[in-house]
């Protein structure tokens, strides 16, 4: 199971990122533990200054804007 955290304050892009990851994980049949981190100090503790950010298994893989589908597929496949 992949531990995925979406870092963001709840903006439209953050919500779109959560939905994108959920949809792709379901389509790929990959089990994910998806957590939304909305506290600013928690977000900044990852070194992310622009949201949404995505953390997979403890590693920041994306920051700023909604990631594209192929990037999410790559994160979930590895």
VMD Tcl script that builds the backbone (N, CA, C; Angstrom):
set m [mol new atoms 234]
animate dup $m
set s [atomselect $m all]
$s set {name element resname resid chain x y z} {
  {N N UNK 1 A 0.849 -1.180 0.000}
  {CA C UNK 1 A 0.000 0.000 0.000}
  {C C UNK 1 A 0.892 1.239 0.000}
  {N N UNK 2 A 0.522 2.198 -0.833}
  {CA C UNK 2 A 1.237 3.472 -0.909}
  {C C UNK 2 A 0.617 4.456 0.076}
  {N N UNK 3 A 1.461 5.162 0.811}
  {CA C UNK 3 A 1.001 6.235 1.684}
  {C C UNK 3 A 1.139 7.541 0.924}
  {N N UNK 4 A 0.004 8.159 0.627}
  {CA C UNK 4 A -0.032 9.370 -0.182}
  {C C UNK 4 A -0.612 10.500 0.652}
  {N N UNK 5 A 0.086 11.640 0.644}
  {CA C UNK 5 A -0.411 12.826 1.324}
  {C C UNK 5 A -0.536 13.934 0.294}
  {N N UNK 6 A -1.680 14.588 0.291}
  {CA C UNK 6 A -1.875 15.767 -0.549}
  {C C UNK 6 A -1.815 16.970 0.384}
  {N N UNK 7 A -0.854 17.839 0.107}
  {CA C UNK 7 A -0.634 19.017 0.934}
  {C C UNK 7 A -1.336 20.201 0.303}
  {N N UNK 8 A -2.237 20.819 1.026}
  {CA C UNK 8 A -2.936 21.985 0.503}
  {C C UNK 8 A -4.042 22.421 1.440}
  {N N UNK 9 A -4.431 23.673 1.302}
  {CA C UNK 9 A -5.394 24.258 2.231}
  {C C UNK 9 A -6.846 24.020 1.845}
  {N N UNK 10 A -7.089 23.227 0.835}
  {CA C UNK 10 A -8.466 22.924 0.445}
  {C C UNK 10 A -8.931 23.691 -0.779}
  {N N UNK 11 A -7.997 24.274 -1.520}
  {CA C UNK 11 A -8.352 25.015 -2.736}
  {C C UNK 11 A -8.859 24.052 -3.817}
  {N N UNK 12 A -9.365 24.597 -4.882}
  {CA C UNK 12 A -9.905 23.779 -5.980}
  {C C UNK 12 A -8.838 22.853 -6.557}
  {N N UNK 13 A -7.608 23.344 -6.725}
  {CA C UNK 13 A -6.539 22.498 -7.269}
  {C C UNK 13 A -6.192 21.360 -6.317}
  {N N UNK 14 A -6.250 21.630 -5.019}
  {CA C UNK 14 A -5.965 20.589 -4.031}
  {C C UNK 14 A -7.028 19.491 -4.098}
  {N N UNK 15 A -8.277 19.902 -4.179}
  {CA C UNK 15 A -9.375 18.932 -4.279}
  {C C UNK 15 A -9.281 18.138 -5.579}
  {N N UNK 16 A -8.903 18.808 -6.666}
  {CA C UNK 16 A -8.757 18.127 -7.954}
  {C C UNK 16 A -7.620 17.105 -7.894}
  {N N UNK 17 A -6.561 17.442 -7.177}
  {CA C UNK 17 A -5.426 16.524 -7.037}
  {C C UNK 17 A -5.831 15.280 -6.260}
  {N N UNK 18 A -6.576 15.450 -5.182}
  {CA C UNK 18 A -7.063 14.312 -4.396}
  {C C UNK 18 A -7.918 13.404 -5.270}
  {N N UNK 19 A -8.848 13.997 -6.003}
  {CA C UNK 19 A -9.743 13.210 -6.862}
  {C C UNK 19 A -8.963 12.481 -7.950}
  {N N UNK 20 A -7.997 13.163 -8.565}
  {CA C UNK 20 A -7.181 12.550 -9.614}
  {C C UNK 20 A -6.439 11.331 -9.076}
  {N N UNK 21 A -5.818 11.474 -7.916}
  {CA C UNK 21 A -5.072 10.354 -7.340}
  {C C UNK 21 A -6.010 9.205 -6.982}
  {N N UNK 22 A -7.161 9.523 -6.392}
  {CA C UNK 22 A -8.143 8.479 -6.061}
  {C C UNK 22 A -8.593 7.739 -7.319}
  {N N UNK 23 A -8.926 8.490 -8.363}
  {CA C UNK 23 A -9.430 7.883 -9.606}
  {C C UNK 23 A -8.370 6.998 -10.266}
  {N N UNK 24 A -7.137 7.480 -10.336}
  {CA C UNK 24 A -6.078 6.709 -10.993}
  {C C UNK 24 A -5.728 5.473 -10.167}
  {N N UNK 25 A -5.660 5.614 -8.845}
  {CA C UNK 25 A -5.369 4.454 -7.994}
  {C C UNK 25 A -6.431 3.377 -8.186}
  {N N UNK 26 A -7.687 3.802 -8.245}
  {CA C UNK 26 A -8.787 2.848 -8.454}
  {C C UNK 26 A -8.648 2.173 -9.817}
  {N N UNK 27 A -8.363 2.953 -10.853}
  {CA C UNK 27 A -8.240 2.402 -12.212}
  {C C UNK 27 A -7.059 1.436 -12.324}
  {N N UNK 28 A -5.990 1.725 -11.589}
  {CA C UNK 28 A -4.796 0.870 -11.632}
  {C C UNK 28 A -4.863 -0.270 -10.616}
  {N N UNK 29 A -5.915 -0.262 -9.790}
  {CA C UNK 29 A -6.078 -1.264 -8.734}
  {C C UNK 29 A -4.889 -1.244 -7.770}
  {N N UNK 30 A -4.491 -0.020 -7.380}
  {CA C UNK 30 A -3.404 0.180 -6.427}
  {C C UNK 30 A -4.008 0.668 -5.114}
  {N N UNK 31 A -3.672 -0.008 -4.030}
  {CA C UNK 31 A -4.173 0.390 -2.715}
  {C C UNK 31 A -3.379 1.596 -2.225}
  {N N UNK 32 A -4.091 2.652 -1.831}
  {CA C UNK 32 A -3.442 3.847 -1.300}
  {C C UNK 32 A -4.095 4.241 0.017}
  {N N UNK 33 A -3.268 4.759 0.894}
  {CA C UNK 33 A -3.746 5.385 2.117}
  {C C UNK 33 A -3.597 6.880 1.857}
  {N N UNK 34 A -4.701 7.543 1.517}
  {CA C UNK 34 A -4.672 8.943 1.100}
  {C C UNK 34 A -5.042 9.842 2.265}
  {N N UNK 35 A -4.159 10.794 2.538}
  {CA C UNK 35 A -4.364 11.720 3.650}
  {C C UNK 35 A -4.249 13.146 3.122}
  {N N UNK 36 A -5.154 14.012 3.567}
  {CA C UNK 36 A -5.096 15.425 3.190}
  {C C UNK 36 A -4.478 16.199 4.350}
  {N N UNK 37 A -3.441 16.947 4.063}
  {CA C UNK 37 A -2.770 17.774 5.063}
  {C C UNK 37 A -3.111 19.228 4.752}
  {N N UNK 38 A -3.851 19.883 5.653}
  {CA C UNK 38 A -4.318 21.247 5.393}
  {C C UNK 38 A -3.703 22.293 6.311}
  {N N UNK 39 A -2.996 21.869 7.348}
  {CA C UNK 39 A -2.373 22.803 8.276}
  {C C UNK 39 A -1.114 23.398 7.643}
  {N N UNK 40 A -1.048 24.727 7.599}
  {CA C UNK 40 A 0.060 25.413 6.923}
  {C C UNK 40 A 1.426 25.020 7.489}
  {N N UNK 41 A 1.554 24.941 8.811}
  {CA C UNK 41 A 2.860 24.587 9.371}
  {C C UNK 41 A 3.247 23.151 9.028}
  {N N UNK 42 A 2.256 22.260 8.949}
  {CA C UNK 42 A 2.541 20.878 8.534}
  {C C UNK 42 A 2.990 20.841 7.074}
  {N N UNK 43 A 2.337 21.629 6.226}
  {CA C UNK 43 A 2.697 21.691 4.808}
  {C C UNK 43 A 4.129 22.214 4.667}
  {N N UNK 44 A 4.435 23.279 5.384}
  {CA C UNK 44 A 5.765 23.883 5.294}
  {C C UNK 44 A 6.856 22.968 5.842}
  {N N UNK 45 A 6.486 22.050 6.747}
  {CA C UNK 45 A 7.487 21.126 7.294}
  {C C UNK 45 A 8.033 20.189 6.212}
  {N N UNK 46 A 7.303 20.053 5.117}
  {CA C UNK 46 A 7.773 19.248 3.984}
  {C C UNK 46 A 8.597 20.075 3.008}
  {N N UNK 47 A 8.732 21.380 3.261}
  {CA C UNK 47 A 9.486 22.253 2.366}
  {C C UNK 47 A 8.681 22.678 1.155}
  {N N UNK 48 A 7.375 22.469 1.181}
  {CA C UNK 48 A 6.507 22.817 0.061}
  {C C UNK 48 A 6.008 24.244 0.250}
  {N N UNK 49 A 6.291 25.098 -0.733}
  {CA C UNK 49 A 5.873 26.496 -0.647}
  {C C UNK 49 A 4.696 26.809 -1.559}
  {N N UNK 50 A 4.433 25.955 -2.534}
  {CA C UNK 50 A 3.263 26.157 -3.394}
  {C C UNK 50 A 2.474 24.862 -3.440}
  {N N UNK 51 A 1.163 25.005 -3.296}
  {CA C UNK 51 A 0.294 23.835 -3.224}
  {C C UNK 51 A -0.509 23.701 -4.508}
  {N N UNK 52 A -1.051 22.532 -4.771}
  {CA C UNK 52 A -0.951 21.327 -3.963}
  {C C UNK 52 A 0.414 20.665 -4.067}
  {N N UNK 53 A 0.776 20.027 -2.980}
  {CA C UNK 53 A 1.968 19.197 -2.959}
  {C C UNK 53 A 1.543 17.753 -2.793}
  {N N UNK 54 A 2.368 16.845 -3.268}
  {CA C UNK 54 A 2.081 15.416 -3.141}
  {C C UNK 54 A 3.307 14.744 -2.526}
  {N N UNK 55 A 3.051 13.972 -1.475}
  {CA C UNK 55 A 4.097 13.215 -0.796}
  {C C UNK 55 A 3.723 11.744 -0.906}
  {N N UNK 56 A 4.643 10.933 -1.417}
  {CA C UNK 56 A 4.383 9.490 -1.528}
  {C C UNK 56 A 5.449 8.755 -0.735}
  {N N UNK 57 A 4.989 7.965 0.213}
  {CA C UNK 57 A 5.872 7.194 1.095}
  {C C UNK 57 A 6.971 8.070 1.684}
  {N N UNK 58 A 6.590 9.280 2.127}
  {CA C UNK 58 A 7.506 10.171 2.811}
  {C C UNK 58 A 8.344 11.078 1.934}
  {N N UNK 59 A 8.235 10.950 0.607}
  {CA C UNK 59 A 9.047 11.746 -0.313}
  {C C UNK 59 A 8.158 12.718 -1.090}
  {N N UNK 60 A 8.534 13.995 -1.097}
  {CA C UNK 60 A 7.802 14.991 -1.888}
  {C C UNK 60 A 8.083 14.719 -3.370}
  {N N UNK 61 A 7.011 14.466 -4.125}
  {CA C UNK 61 A 7.167 14.169 -5.550}
  {C C UNK 61 A 6.597 15.271 -6.436}
  {N N UNK 62 A 5.852 16.223 -5.831}
  {CA C UNK 62 A 5.213 17.262 -6.637}
  {C C UNK 62 A 4.864 18.450 -5.757}
  {N N UNK 63 A 4.976 19.649 -6.334}
  {CA C UNK 63 A 4.522 20.855 -5.642}
  {C C UNK 63 A 4.087 21.883 -6.676}
  {N N UNK 64 A 2.930 22.493 -6.449}
  {CA C UNK 64 A 2.442 23.571 -7.296}
  {C C UNK 64 A 1.654 23.096 -8.497}
  {N N UNK 65 A 0.345 23.260 -8.449}
  {CA C UNK 65 A -0.525 22.893 -9.571}
  {C C UNK 65 A -0.944 21.441 -9.520}
  {N N UNK 66 A -1.959 21.149 -10.299}
  {CA C UNK 66 A -2.469 19.777 -10.381}
  {C C UNK 66 A -1.496 18.954 -11.225}
  {N N UNK 67 A -1.033 17.821 -10.704}
  {CA C UNK 67 A -0.120 16.990 -11.496}
  {C C UNK 67 A -0.840 16.376 -12.693}
  {N N UNK 68 A -0.074 16.026 -13.722}
  {CA C UNK 68 A -0.717 15.396 -14.882}
  {C C UNK 68 A -0.904 13.903 -14.628}
  {N N UNK 69 A -1.792 13.336 -15.396}
  {CA C UNK 69 A -2.191 11.932 -15.205}
  {C C UNK 69 A -1.004 10.981 -15.318}
  {N N UNK 70 A -0.131 11.191 -16.280}
  {CA C UNK 70 A 0.987 10.265 -16.461}
  {C C UNK 70 A 1.957 10.315 -15.283}
  {N N UNK 71 A 2.117 11.487 -14.668}
  {CA C UNK 71 A 2.984 11.584 -13.488}
  {C C UNK 71 A 2.405 10.763 -12.344}
  {N N UNK 72 A 1.099 10.895 -12.106}
  {CA C UNK 72 A 0.449 10.142 -11.028}
  {C C UNK 72 A 0.551 8.647 -11.296}
  {N N UNK 73 A 0.347 8.242 -12.523}
  {CA C UNK 73 A 0.456 6.817 -12.866}
  {C C UNK 73 A 1.873 6.305 -12.570}
  {N N UNK 74 A 2.871 7.116 -12.891}
  {CA C UNK 74 A 4.261 6.719 -12.617}
  {C C UNK 74 A 4.540 6.574 -11.131}
  {N N UNK 75 A 4.016 7.525 -10.333}
  {CA C UNK 75 A 4.215 7.440 -8.878}
  {C C UNK 75 A 3.579 6.185 -8.310}
  {N N UNK 76 A 2.380 5.864 -8.771}
  {CA C UNK 76 A 1.652 4.731 -8.215}
  {C C UNK 76 A 2.185 3.394 -8.721}
  {N N UNK 77 A 2.839 3.394 -9.885}
  {CA C UNK 77 A 3.353 2.158 -10.463}
  {C C UNK 77 A 4.679 1.742 -9.825}
  {N N UNK 78 A 5.411 2.709 -9.321}
  {CA C UNK 78 A 6.753 2.370 -8.787}
  {C C UNK 78 A 6.707 1.903 -7.361}
}
mol reanalyze $m
mol bondsrecalc $m
mol representation Tube
mol addrep $m
